[in-house]
Amino acid sequence: MNIQVVRPGELGDSERARWRELQKADPSLDNPFLSVEFAVAMDRLRDYVRVAVISDGSGIQGFFPYERHSFGIGKPLGGFLTTCHGLISIPELKLDAKALLRACKLSVFDFDHLVAGQPTFAPYETDVRPAPVMDFTAGFDAWLEQVKSNSPKNLKTVRYKERKFGREQGELRLEWASADPEVLRTLLAWKSDQYRRTGRVDRFAQPWIVELTDMMHAESSPDFAGVLTMLYAGDVPVAGHFGLRTATTLVGWFPAYDTEFARYSPGIVHHLQMAEAAAKAGLHMVDMGKGGKEYKDWLKSGVLYVAEGRISRPSPTAAVHWIGRTPFNKARTIVMDRPSLYRAADRVLKGFGRVRTSMQQQEESPNGVVKEPTGAS
């Protein structure tokens, strides 16, 4: 095999067409984070984005997009922003993984959302995790029956809140694939607020991530697009989501809602309506990503599998990287795997978020007095 490393933006039309051909030929690669359009967009914003083009005498057999950071540290394309990565290749392609790293000038490659079972990386998988999906291949009604079977009480409660929401705040309607940039701004403002309230790092404090989101929102083709959905009560936006899709799969990315309407569970109401709209739009699946919230177990009607692991070549850099990352990754896996620990960690982060918000309010208040927020207990 010949391995040539280039920037995604340097790929020609024929190479991009081959990428799409390989992706469509393998159902396990049906994820927009594996699409050439996402790689090209990342390349426009980040200098460390690369792709290894793998070929033999018969032509291109695969593509390996990745990030090359200082000291040869390799990371998946998009890193913490994405929920799927791996080789886009013919299904049976099996490379010497360490030789691939050598060709890419990497000392180590750490992955946590790799398409499970790829022959090149399978020997280095240390854990495989389920990623819940909403599967509409049997139709929306069949999916809804599965949701009802998962938890009849939850569905009944959400449908009650949905009706109450409409009566008290105005008729509910979902806008699918909104092209309005102001609607996107509203959603991202909610998401930034959520990050701060829950003690997480605000991703949208980084201008390049905002720019990436704008670029993805502008994408619209049969094989790849950004999809912005917004739920309205009357004319008021109350909950939304921005994600990416292929021709058949929508991936969950940035869901958020206006906390003023939290008593109606607008996020779950939105997800139910978004699922129906996705099915009507011809999508087969909504990939909700591994780990996290309990609502995923309730809404799921199937799972995909993603792998965690690490490949390294002997070097001081790889040793230092192991010391800094491996214990953290194991601890994170333990927490994500146990609902009680996840809820406890979530409470701690939310408490930190409340303290941080209070401190910011004190700094911004002219007399040092913090006004009690409306509805606070």
N, C-alpha and C positions, 0 to 999 in steps of 0.2 A: 504494500500500500504506500502511496505517496501522500504526504500530509503537507499542505501549504497553508500558512497562517496569514490571514488578511483581516482588514476591517470590514464589517458587514456592508458599509457603504460602498466598498470597492467591488462588490459582487456585480457581475453583469446580468443582463436580462435572462440569458439562458441558465445561469447558475441559480438565479432566484426562482425561475420556473421549475428547475430540478428540485429545489428545496420544497416547493409547494407540492410537487408530484410525490416525493417521498413521504411528506406529512400526510397527505390524503390516502396513501396506500396502506397506512398502518393505523388502525383505530386507537391504539394506545398513545398516539401522538396528536390526537384531536384536541389540542389545547392552544388558545391564542398566544400564550406566553412562549410557545415553541415556534411561532410563526416568524417568517423572515421579516415581516413588517415591524414586529416588535424589536427585533435585533437591530434593524436599520435605524429606528427611532432612538434606541438607547445609544447607538454609535454617534448620532448627531449631538448628543448631550454629554457624553462621558468619553474621555480620552483612553480609558483602559479597556474598552470593549474590543474583543477579537472573535474571530471564527476560524476554526481549523476546517479546511476543505479536504476531504478524504477521497482519494480516487485510485483507480487501478487502470489497467489497459483498456477496460470497457467503458470507462467514464466515471463520473462522480457517484460514490457509494454512500456518502454521508457528510453531515455538517455538525460541528461541535462548537456552539457559541459559548463564550465564557468571558469572565473579567480577569485581567492580569494586573494585580496590585503590586506594591513595592515588595522587593525581595523574592519575587516569583510566587507570591501567594495567589492561588487561583480561587475564584468564587463563581457560583452560578450566575448566569446573566440576570441582572435585575436584583440579585441577592434577596434582601429582606422584603422587597416589594412583590415578589412573585410566588406562586404556589405550585409551579411545575417547571422542571428543567431536565435536560438530558441530551442524548444524541438523536439527531434527526437523520435517520439512515435506513437502509434496507434492514428488515427485521433480523436477519441472521448475522449481521455484521458483528464480528468479535475481534477487537484489537487488543494488543498488549497495552493495558491502561497506563503503565509507567512509561512506555515508549511514547504514548500519546502525550503525556505530561512533558516529556523531554522535548518533543517537537514543538509544544506550546510554550516552552521555556518556563514551566511551572515546577516549583518544588513540592507543592501540596495542593490538593483539590478537596474541599470540604463540601458535602452536599446534604440537604435535608428534605428536599421535595423532588427527588429524582424519580422518573418513570421506573417503577419497580421491575426488576427482571431483565433489564437490558444486558445482553451477554458480556459486553465490555466491562461493565461496572458491577455486575452481580456478585463476583467474588469479594467485593469490598463493602457490600451492604452489611451494616451492623444491626439494622432494625427496619421493619416494614410496617407502615401505618395505613389505616383506611382513611380515605377522603370521601365523606358522604356526598351523594349526588341526588338531585331530583331527576328521575328518569321518565321521560314522556313518550318513549318509543311505543308503548301500548296505549297512548292517548292520555289527555289531561285527566279525564274522569277516573281512569285506572290508577293514576298517581294519587288523586285525591282520596280514593278508597284506601290506598296504602297508608296515607297520612292519618286517616280516621282509625285504621286498625292499629297504628302505632300508639295513638293516644286519643280516644274518642272525647275525653274530657277537655283536652287542650283545644281541639278543633271547635267544639261547642262553645267554649269560652271566648275564643277569638272571633267566631262568627257573631256572637252576642255583642262583643265590643265594637265590631265593625258596624253593625246596625245602629248601635247607640251613638257611635262617632258621627255617622251620617245624619242622624236625627238632630243632634245637638250642635254640630259644627258646619253642616252643609253637606250636600250630596257628594259622595266620594267618587273620584274618577282617577284612573291611572293613565299617564301619558307615557307611551313607549317610544324609545329612541328620540328623545328631544334633542334638537340641534341648537337650542338656545344656550349661549355661553353664560348668561346670567343665572339660569337654572343650575348650571354646574357650579357657579360661584356659591350659590346658596347651599348646595350639598356639601361642598368642601369646607365652608364655614362651620356647618354643623359637625363635620368630622373632626376638624381641628379642636372644636370645643369638647367633643367627646374624648379625644386624646388627652387633653389637659385635665378634664374632670376625673379621668380614670388613671392618672399618673403615668400615662404612656408618653413617649416622645412624639411630638407633633411632626409628622412627616411633611406636612405642607408648609412648615417653616423653612423648608429647603426649596429655593426658587426652581431648581432644576426638576424637582418632582412635580411641581405645579405645571411647569412647561411640558413635561412628559404627558401629564394628564390632558392638557389642552391639545397636544398633538394627537393623542389617541382618540379624543372626542371628535376630532376632525376627520378621522379615518372612516371611510364607508365604502366597502366593496363586498361582493358576494362571499368572499372567503375570509375577510377580516374587517372588523369594525369595532368602534367604541359604542356602547349602548348605555344611554342615560335614561333612567326611568324616574318619574316623580309622581307621587300620590298627592292629590289635592282634596281638601275639604272645602267645597265651594270653589272659590278662587285662591285659596290659601295653600301654599305648599306645606306638607306636613311630614313626609318621609320619602326617601329616594335611595337610589343605588347607581353607581357607575361601575361598569365592568367591560370586559372585552369578549368578543365572540369570534368563532370560526363560522363556517356555514351551518354547523349543527350544534355547537356547544358554547354556552355562555359561562364565563368564569366569574364567580363572586370576587369583588375587589374592595369597593368602598361603599358600604351601606351606612346610612345615618338618618336621624330624624330630629324634628324640633321637639325639645324636651318639654315645651309648654303643653304638649298633647300626650305626654307619657302615659297618663291614666288609661288611654285607649289602646295601648300597645301598638302604636303606629308602625313600628318596624316589622312586626310579624304580619300585620294586616297588609302592609305593602308587599311582603314576600309572597303571600298567597296570591295577590293580584298580579304580581310580576310573573309568577309561575304560569298563570293562565295566559297572560299576554305572550310569554316566550313560546308556549306550546302553539298558540295561534299563529305566531310568526314562523313556524316551521322548525324551531329548534328541538333537538332530541333530548337535551340534557342541560341542567344547571349544576356546575361543579362548585360546591360550597367550600372546598379546601379542608385539609385535615385539622383535627384538634379544635379546641375552643368551646364554643357555646353549646348549651344543651338543646337549643332549638334545632340544631342541625340533625340530631338523632331523631327528633320528632318529624321533621320534614323530609327525611331521606327515604328513597325507595331503592337504593343501591349504593355500592361503594366502588371506588377505584383505589389503587394502591400506590403509595409513594414511599421511597426508601431514604434512609439516612445512612451516612457512611463517610469514609475518608480514604483518600489515596495519597501516598507520599513517596518521594524519592529520598534516599539518605542524604541529609544535609542539616547543618545547624539551624537553618530557618524552619525546616519541618519539625525539628525537636522543640523549638521555642513555641511554634504554633500549636503543637499538641498540648503542651503545658497550659497554654492560655485558653484553648477552646474545648478540648475534649471533656474535662470535668464539668464545664458549664453546660455543654450539650446534653450530657447524661442527666444532670440535675433537671434541666428543662423538660426532658422526656418524661422523667418520673412525675413531675408536677402536671404536665399536660395529660398524662395517662390516668390520673386519679382525680375524679370529680371533686372530692372533698378538699384535696390540696389545691386544685385549680381555683375553687371558690375562695379559699382562704387567701391565696396569693392575689386574687382579684380584689378582695376587700382591702388588703394592705395597700395596693396601688391606688385604689379609689380614695382611701384615707389620705395618702400622700398628695393626691391631686387636689383634694379639698383644702389641705393645709397650704399648698403652693398657691392656689387661687386666692385664699384669704390674705396671704402675704402680699400678693400682687395688688390686691384691692387696697390694702393699707398703704402701700407705696404710692398708689395713684390718687388716694384720697387727700385733699388739700389740708384737712385738719386731723388726719390720722384716724378718723372714725369710720368703721366699716358698716355700711348699711346692710341689714339683714335681707338676704334675697327673698323675693316673694315665694311663698309656699314652703319655706324652710321649716323643718320641725325643730 
